[in-house]
């Protein structure tokens, strides 16, 4: 049943000026707001031209009003959508009028949160709403839409259903020991558990792809001054986003650019050259370089092909975080005659100036972060989803270890089910909901 809650209101269109601005109101018993704002009842799901009125009945604006009665609405509550002119002043006046009539400002994500609480969306689908809005590539948008349509939730529920079936067998063994019926061996419980582990591994692999589409990867360009970091960034971005000169130390701050590789968002970060310097500004840039390195998924260590890997390059490698993936890129092959392309597991030869070897570098970037290159079946996913799947997998591993101890076996299966149910919100905490929905935009 839909919850009974006070009406909430928000401007649903982006800040700024536009031809049309939308205000959305959701709650129970919106008749007072409809009467005070429009002055007449509205036919459900019909677009009505109306003048929106102030308290003294003077016109604030005019446009379209559409009423969606609950529970057949996005939130499961009564929803009123007002489409007026898209100026910030007039939208602010309409917003204040709705508050005068009994609504309150919606919190970030509160519309989607109410849709979840009223059973219109599960938690993974609600998160997909925000991910669709925030998508950084067409591939990410398509994958978010799959999650919104329930593709990810179906995968999770199939795993939960299989766990429930297996738990029923275990509970039967616990409840009827006197009948001496070995339900587990007769039903091949061990085999079913193995199938579950395989399905979970497959879902985890797909979710990793979805997380990569959602968040992209952060690639930091590092190396000594004047090895071509800025030139390489410009070549990958396809435009002059970084200043390039022959003067060492030209880049004194991090420069960021978002590009796409096979639909995967890639955040390229050009950094100050790493060297000892007395220049105060350059030192600050170098400090920021190390800050960017600490947050990166992959580091490209650029090396001048004419000099090869120097002791200074080895010193840089020695200071990098142990868990950071590193790809050595030998640049300026146009000056050495070296063959461009992917020449070893962690080495690529390129010319940022001529573009030679860049295609091989792009493919290696995707390979380094585990991109399969197949969008079929990929749904958007978040780190919390991956964490839940990993924890469920760990419980299944423990269940296999405890197979002969039926009580422990049953408990590990129960814990695995609860962890997976966190993904869709069937088993979760209010604190988690608060964290998730607080990151949504206002009006959604």
C-alpha positions as CSV (number, residue, x, y, z in Angstrom):
1,X,0.0,0.0,0.0
2,X,1.3,3.5,-0.8
3,X,2.5,5.4,2.2
4,X,0.5,8.4,3.5
5,X,3.0,11.3,3.6
6,X,2.8,15.1,3.3
7,X,3.2,16.5,-0.2
8,X,6.7,17.3,-1.4
9,X,7.5,19.7,-4.2
10,X,10.6,20.4,-6.3
11,X,11.7,22.0,-9.6
12,X,12.4,19.0,-11.8
13,X,14.2,20.8,-14.6
14,X,17.8,21.8,-14.5
15,X,18.8,25.2,-13.0
16,X,18.9,28.1,-15.5
17,X,16.7,29.6,-18.2
18,X,14.8,27.5,-20.7
19,X,11.6,27.4,-22.7
20,X,9.9,25.1,-20.3
21,X,10.3,24.5,-16.6
22,X,8.7,21.6,-14.7
23,X,7.6,21.5,-11.1
24,X,6.6,18.1,-9.6
25,X,4.4,17.6,-6.5
26,X,3.9,14.2,-4.8
27,X,1.8,13.2,-1.8
28,X,-1.6,12.3,-0.6
29,X,-4.7,14.4,-1.1
30,X,-3.4,17.0,-3.5
31,X,-6.9,18.5,-4.0
32,X,-6.1,21.6,-1.9
33,X,-3.0,22.3,-4.0
34,X,-4.9,21.8,-7.2
35,X,-7.7,24.0,-6.2
36,X,-5.5,26.8,-4.8
37,X,-3.1,26.8,-7.8
38,X,-5.4,26.0,-10.7
39,X,-8.9,26.6,-9.3
40,X,-10.6,23.6,-10.8
41,X,-10.4,19.8,-10.7
42,X,-8.2,18.0,-13.3
43,X,-9.0,14.9,-15.3
44,X,-6.5,12.1,-14.6
45,X,-3.7,11.8,-17.1
46,X,-4.9,14.6,-19.3
47,X,-2.9,17.7,-20.2
48,X,-4.8,20.8,-19.1
49,X,-4.0,24.3,-20.1
50,X,-4.2,26.4,-17.0
51,X,-3.2,29.7,-15.4
52,X,-1.4,29.2,-12.2
53,X,-2.7,31.5,-9.5
54,X,-1.2,33.3,-6.5
55,X,-3.1,33.6,-3.2
56,X,-4.9,36.7,-4.4
57,X,-6.0,34.8,-7.6
58,X,-3.6,36.9,-9.8
59,X,-1.8,34.9,-12.4
60,X,1.8,33.7,-11.7
61,X,2.3,31.9,-15.0
62,X,0.4,29.7,-17.5
63,X,1.1,26.3,-19.0
64,X,0.1,22.7,-18.7
65,X,-1.0,20.7,-15.6
66,X,-1.2,16.9,-15.5
67,X,-2.5,14.9,-12.6
68,X,-1.5,11.3,-12.0
69,X,-3.5,9.6,-9.2
70,X,-1.8,7.1,-7.0
71,X,-0.9,4.3,-6.9
72,X,-0.5,4.4,-10.7
73,X,2.2,7.1,-10.7
74,X,6.0,7.2,-10.5
75,X,6.0,7.5,-6.7
76,X,2.8,5.5,-6.0
77,X,1.2,8.6,-4.6
78,X,-0.9,11.3,-6.2
79,X,1.5,13.3,-8.4
80,X,0.8,16.8,-10.0
81,X,3.2,18.0,-12.7
82,X,3.2,21.6,-13.7
83,X,4.8,22.7,-17.0
84,X,5.3,26.4,-17.1
85,X,7.9,28.8,-18.5
86,X,11.5,28.0,-17.7
87,X,12.7,31.1,-16.0
88,X,14.2,30.8,-12.5
89,X,12.0,33.7,-11.2
90,X,8.7,32.3,-12.3
91,X,9.6,28.8,-11.2
92,X,10.6,30.1,-7.8
93,X,7.2,31.9,-7.5
94,X,5.4,28.7,-8.4
95,X,7.4,26.7,-5.9
96,X,6.7,29.1,-3.1
97,X,3.0,29.0,-4.0
98,X,2.9,25.2,-3.7
99,X,4.6,25.5,-0.3
100,X,2.0,28.1,0.8
101,X,-0.7,25.5,-0.1
102,X,0.9,22.8,2.2
103,X,3.8,21.1,0.3
104,X,7.4,21.2,1.6
105,X,10.7,21.2,-0.3
106,X,11.6,17.7,-1.5
107,X,15.0,16.4,-0.3
108,X,17.5,15.0,-2.9
109,X,16.2,11.8,-4.3
110,X,13.0,11.9,-2.3
111,X,10.7,11.2,-5.2
112,X,12.6,8.1,-6.1
113,X,12.8,7.1,-2.4
114,X,9.0,7.3,-2.1
115,X,8.7,5.2,-5.3
116,X,11.0,2.6,-3.6
117,X,9.1,2.7,-0.3
118,X,5.8,2.4,-2.1
119,X,6.9,-0.7,-4.1
120,X,7.1,1.0,-7.5
121,X,10.8,0.4,-7.8
122,X,13.3,-1.8,-6.0
123,X,16.5,-0.3,-4.7
124,X,18.7,-1.3,-7.7
125,X,16.1,0.2,-10.1
126,X,15.9,3.4,-8.0
127,X,19.6,3.8,-8.2
128,X,19.4,3.3,-11.9
129,X,17.3,6.4,-12.2
130,X,20.1,8.5,-10.9
131,X,22.7,6.6,-13.0
132,X,20.6,7.2,-16.1
133,X,20.6,10.9,-15.4
134,X,24.4,11.0,-14.6
135,X,25.4,8.7,-17.5
136,X,28.7,9.9,-19.0
137,X,28.4,7.9,-22.3
138,X,25.7,6.4,-24.5
139,X,26.8,2.9,-23.4
140,X,26.4,3.9,-19.8
141,X,22.9,5.3,-20.5
142,X,21.8,2.1,-22.2
143,X,23.1,0.0,-19.4
144,X,21.4,2.2,-16.8
145,X,18.1,1.8,-18.7
146,X,18.5,-2.0,-18.5
147,X,18.9,-1.8,-14.8
148,X,15.9,0.6,-14.5
149,X,13.9,-2.0,-16.5
150,X,14.9,-4.6,-14.0
151,X,17.6,-6.6,-15.7
152,X,20.0,-6.5,-12.7
153,X,17.2,-7.1,-10.3
154,X,16.1,-10.2,-12.2
155,X,19.6,-11.6,-12.0
156,X,19.7,-11.0,-8.2
157,X,16.2,-12.5,-7.6
158,X,17.1,-15.6,-9.6
159,X,20.1,-16.1,-7.3
160,X,18.0,-15.5,-4.2
161,X,15.3,-17.9,-5.4
162,X,18.0,-20.6,-6.0
163,X,19.3,-19.9,-2.5
164,X,15.8,-20.2,-1.0
165,X,15.3,-23.6,-2.7
166,X,18.6,-24.8,-1.3
167,X,17.7,-23.5,2.1
168,X,14.4,-25.4,2.0
169,X,16.3,-28.7,1.5
170,X,18.6,-27.9,4.4
171,X,15.8,-26.9,6.7
172,X,14.0,-30.2,5.9
173,X,17.1,-32.1,7.0
174,X,17.2,-30.1,10.2
175,X,13.4,-30.4,10.9
176,X,13.0,-34.1,10.3
177,X,16.2,-35.9,11.4
178,X,14.2,-38.8,12.8
179,X,13.1,-39.8,9.4
180,X,16.7,-40.3,8.4
181,X,16.1,-38.9,5.0
182,X,19.2,-37.3,3.5
183,X,17.6,-34.5,1.6
184,X,20.9,-32.9,0.8
185,X,22.6,-35.8,-1.0
186,X,19.4,-37.0,-2.6
187,X,18.9,-33.5,-4.1
188,X,22.5,-33.0,-5.0
189,X,22.8,-30.0,-2.7
190,X,26.5,-29.8,-3.2
191,X,26.0,-29.6,-7.0
192,X,23.3,-27.0,-6.6
193,X,25.7,-24.9,-4.4
194,X,28.4,-25.2,-7.1
195,X,25.9,-24.0,-9.7
196,X,25.0,-21.0,-7.5
197,X,28.7,-20.1,-7.2
198,X,29.1,-20.2,-10.9
199,X,26.0,-18.0,-11.4
200,X,27.3,-15.6,-8.8
201,X,30.7,-15.4,-10.5
202,X,29.0,-14.6,-13.8
203,X,26.8,-11.8,-12.3
204,X,29.9,-10.4,-10.6
205,X,31.8,-10.2,-13.9
206,X,28.9,-8.4,-15.6
207,X,28.4,-6.1,-12.6
208,X,32.1,-5.1,-12.8
209,X,31.5,-4.1,-16.4
210,X,28.5,-2.1,-15.3
211,X,30.5,-0.3,-12.6
212,X,33.2,0.6,-15.1
213,X,30.5,2.1,-17.4
214,X,29.0,4.1,-14.6
215,X,32.2,5.4,-13.0
216,X,34.7,5.1,-15.8
217,X,38.4,4.8,-15.2
218,X,40.8,7.4,-14.0
219,X,44.1,7.4,-15.9
220,X,46.9,9.6,-14.8
221,X,49.8,10.6,-17.0
222,X,53.1,10.7,-15.1
223,X,56.8,11.0,-16.0
224,X,59.7,13.4,-16.2
225,X,59.2,16.9,-17.7
226,X,59.1,17.2,-21.5
227,X,58.4,13.5,-22.3
228,X,55.2,14.3,-24.1
229,X,52.5,13.9,-21.4
230,X,50.5,16.9,-22.6
231,X,50.9,15.9,-26.2
232,X,49.6,12.5,-25.5
233,X,46.6,13.9,-23.6
234,X,45.8,16.1,-26.6
235,X,46.1,13.2,-29.0
236,X,43.8,11.0,-26.9
237,X,41.3,13.8,-26.4
238,X,41.4,14.8,-30.0
239,X,41.8,18.5,-29.2
240,X,44.2,21.0,-27.6
241,X,43.2,20.7,-23.9
242,X,46.8,21.0,-22.5
243,X,49.5,23.6,-23.4
244,X,52.5,22.0,-25.2
245,X,55.9,23.7,-25.4
246,X,59.5,22.6,-25.5
247,X,60.0,24.2,-22.1
248,X,60.3,21.7,-19.3
249,X,57.8,22.3,-16.5
250,X,55.2,23.9,-18.7
251,X,52.4,21.9,-17.0
252,X,52.2,23.1,-13.4
253,X,48.8,21.8,-12.4
254,X,46.6,18.8,-13.1
255,X,44.6,19.0,-16.3
256,X,41.6,16.8,-16.7
257,X,39.6,15.6,-19.7
258,X,36.8,13.1,-20.2
259,X,37.0,10.9,-23.3
260,X,35.3,7.7,-24.3
261,X,36.8,4.4,-25.4
262,X,34.3,1.9,-26.7
263,X,31.6,3.6,-24.7
264,X,33.7,3.5,-21.5
265,X,34.2,6.9,-19.8
266,X,37.9,7.6,-19.3
267,X,39.1,10.5,-17.1
268,X,42.6,11.4,-18.4
269,X,44.7,13.5,-16.0
270,X,47.8,15.3,-17.2
271,X,50.2,16.2,-14.4
272,X,53.2,18.2,-13.7
273,X,56.5,16.5,-14.5
274,X,58.0,14.8,-11.6
275,X,61.4,16.3,-10.8
276,X,63.3,18.2,-8.1
277,X,62.6,21.9,-8.4
278,X,63.0,25.2,-6.5
279,X,60.0,26.7,-8.3
280,X,57.3,27.1,-5.6
281,X,54.4,26.9,-8.1
282,X,55.9,23.8,-9.8
283,X,56.4,22.2,-6.4
284,X,52.7,22.6,-5.7
285,X,51.8,21.1,-9.1
286,X,54.0,18.1,-8.3
287,X,52.3,17.6,-4.9
288,X,49.0,17.6,-6.8
289,X,50.4,15.0,-9.2
290,X,51.0,12.7,-6.3
291,X,47.5,13.3,-5.1
292,X,46.1,12.4,-8.5
293,X,48.2,9.2,-8.5
294,X,46.7,8.2,-5.2
295,X,43.2,8.2,-6.7
296,X,44.0,6.7,-10.1
297,X,43.0,3.3,-11.5
298,X,45.9,3.3,-13.9
299,X,49.1,5.2,-14.4
300,X,50.8,5.8,-17.7
301,X,54.5,6.3,-17.1
302,X,55.7,8.2,-20.2
303,X,59.3,7.6,-21.3
304,X,61.2,9.3,-24.0
305,X,62.1,6.5,-26.5
306,X,65.4,8.2,-27.3
307,X,66.6,7.8,-23.7
308,X,64.7,4.7,-22.5
309,X,63.9,4.0,-18.9
310,X,66.3,6.1,-16.8
311,X,67.1,5.9,-13.1
312,X,64.8,8.8,-12.5
313,X,62.0,6.8,-14.1
314,X,62.8,3.9,-11.8
315,X,62.7,6.2,-8.8
316,X,59.2,7.3,-9.9
317,X,58.1,3.7,-10.2
318,X,59.5,2.9,-6.8
319,X,57.3,5.6,-5.2
320,X,54.0,4.5,-6.8
321,X,51.4,2.8,-4.7
322,X,51.9,-1.0,-4.8
323,X,48.3,-1.7,-5.9
324,X,48.3,0.9,-8.7
325,X,48.4,-0.6,-12.2
326,X,51.2,0.9,-14.4
327,X,51.6,0.9,-18.1
328,X,54.9,2.2,-19.5
329,X,54.5,4.2,-22.7
330,X,57.5,4.9,-24.8
331,X,56.8,8.1,-26.7
332,X,58.4,9.9,-29.7
333,X,58.9,6.7,-31.7
334,X,58.8,9.0,-34.8
335,X,62.2,10.2,-33.8
336,X,63.7,6.7,-33.1
337,X,62.2,4.5,-35.8
338,X,60.9,2.0,-33.1
339,X,57.9,0.0,-34.2
340,X,54.7,1.5,-32.7
341,X,52.1,-0.5,-30.9
342,X,51.7,-3.0,-28.1
343,X,55.1,-4.7,-27.7
344,X,54.8,-6.3,-24.3
345,X,52.5,-6.9,-21.4
346,X,53.2,-3.6,-19.8
347,X,54.8,-1.6,-22.6
348,X,53.4,0.3,-25.6
349,X,55.3,2.4,-28.1
350,X,53.6,5.5,-29.5
351,X,54.1,8.8,-31.1
352,X,51.8,11.4,-29.7
353,X,52.9,13.7,-32.5
354,X,52.0,11.5,-35.4
355,X,49.3,9.3,-33.8
356,X,51.3,6.1,-34.4
357,X,50.5,3.4,-31.8
358,X,47.6,5.2,-30.3
359,X,45.0,2.6,-31.3
360,X,47.1,-0.1,-29.5
361,X,47.3,2.2,-26.5
362,X,43.6,2.7,-26.4
363,X,42.9,-1.1,-26.5
364,X,45.5,-1.7,-23.8
365,X,43.9,0.9,-21.5
366,X,40.6,-1.0,-21.8
367,X,42.3,-4.3,-21.3
368,X,44.2,-3.1,-18.2
369,X,40.9,-2.3,-16.4
370,X,39.2,-5.5,-17.4
371,X,36.8,-4.2,-20.1
372,X,35.4,-7.2,-22.2
373,X,34.2,-5.0,-25.0
374,X,30.7,-6.6,-25.2
375,X,27.8,-4.5,-24.1
376,X,25.1,-7.2,-24.5
377,X,23.6,-8.0,-21.2
378,X,25.6,-5.3,-19.3
379,X,23.6,-3.5,-16.6
380,X,24.8,-0.5,-14.6
381,X,26.2,-1.4,-11.2
382,X,27.8,0.4,-8.2
383,X,30.5,-0.5,-5.8
384,X,28.0,-1.4,-3.1
385,X,26.5,-4.0,-5.5
386,X,29.9,-5.5,-6.2
387,X,30.7,-5.6,-2.4
388,X,27.4,-7.4,-1.8
389,X,28.1,-10.0,-4.5
390,X,31.6,-10.6,-3.1
391,X,30.3,-11.0,0.4
392,X,27.6,-13.4,-0.8
393,X,30.3,-15.4,-2.7
394,X,32.4,-15.6,0.5
395,X,29.4,-17.0,2.4
396,X,28.8,-19.6,-0.3
397,X,32.5,-20.6,0.0
398,X,32.0,-21.0,3.8
399,X,28.9,-23.0,3.2
400,X,30.8,-25.4,1.0
401,X,33.4,-25.8,3.7
402,X,30.7,-26.4,6.4
403,X,28.7,-28.8,4.2
404,X,28.8,-31.7,6.6
405,X,27.8,-29.5,9.5
406,X,24.2,-28.8,8.5
407,X,23.5,-26.0,11.0
408,X,26.5,-24.0,9.9
409,X,25.7,-24.8,6.2
410,X,22.2,-23.4,6.7
411,X,23.5,-20.3,8.5
412,X,25.9,-19.4,5.7
413,X,23.2,-19.8,3.1
414,X,20.9,-17.5,5.1
415,X,23.6,-14.9,5.3
416,X,24.3,-15.1,1.6
417,X,20.6,-14.6,0.9
418,X,20.4,-11.5,3.2
419,X,23.5,-10.0,1.6
420,X,22.1,-10.4,-2.0
421,X,18.8,-9.0,-0.8
422,X,20.6,-5.8,0.2
423,X,21.0,-5.0,-3.6
424,X,17.3,-4.8,-4.3
425,X,16.5,-3.4,-0.8
426,X,14.5,-6.3,0.4
427,X,16.9,-6.5,3.3
428,X,18.5,-3.2,4.1
429,X,18.8,-0.4,6.7
430,X,17.4,3.1,6.9
431,X,20.9,4.4,7.2
432,X,21.9,2.9,3.9
433,X,18.8,4.3,2.2
434,X,19.6,7.8,3.5
435,X,23.2,7.6,2.1
436,X,21.9,6.3,-1.3
437,X,19.1,8.8,-1.9
438,X,21.1,11.8,-0.6
439,X,23.3,11.6,-3.6
440,X,20.4,12.0,-6.1
441,X,19.5,15.3,-7.7
442,X,16.6,17.3,-6.3
443,X,13.3,16.7,-8.1
444,X,14.0,13.0,-8.9
